[in-house]
Every structure is written in C-alpha cells, then in structure tokens.
Amino acid sequence: MKRYFLDTSALVKIYHREDGSDYCLDLYLSNAHIIISELARVELHSALYRKHVRNN
C-alpha cells in the first residue's frame, strides 16, 4: 500500500474547492495510507475558518 504525507494545504483542498481539489480528494478516497502531522490538525481548522470568514 502506498503512503502519502499530506500537508495542511493538501488537506484544505479536500474540504474547500480550489485548484488541486480533485487530485487530493481522489487520493483521500482511495485505499492509500495517508499520514498527517499533529500540527496539521490545528492548522486545518484555522485555515478553513479563515476561508469561511473571507467568504461571509
């Protein structure tokens, strides 16, 4: 099984539509073993919040 390390910018693409979203979403939905850092958990919440605030 392939393993992939996803940084925060790749994770954001899964939840917020932008360039590269299709690739990241396909990878996320595949059988790939995805690895993220503990810090990415916090960064993801912050990044998605910023995108939400900008759109409202």
Secondary structure as GFF3:
##gff-version 3
##sequence-region A 1 56
A	DSSP	beta_strand	3	5	.	.	.	ID=ss1
A	DSSP	alpha_helix	8	15	.	.	.	ID=ss2
A	DSSP	alpha_helix	21	29	.	.	.	ID=ss3
A	DSSP	beta_strand	33	35	.	.	.	ID=ss4
A	DSSP	alpha_helix	38	55	.	.	.	ID=ss5
###
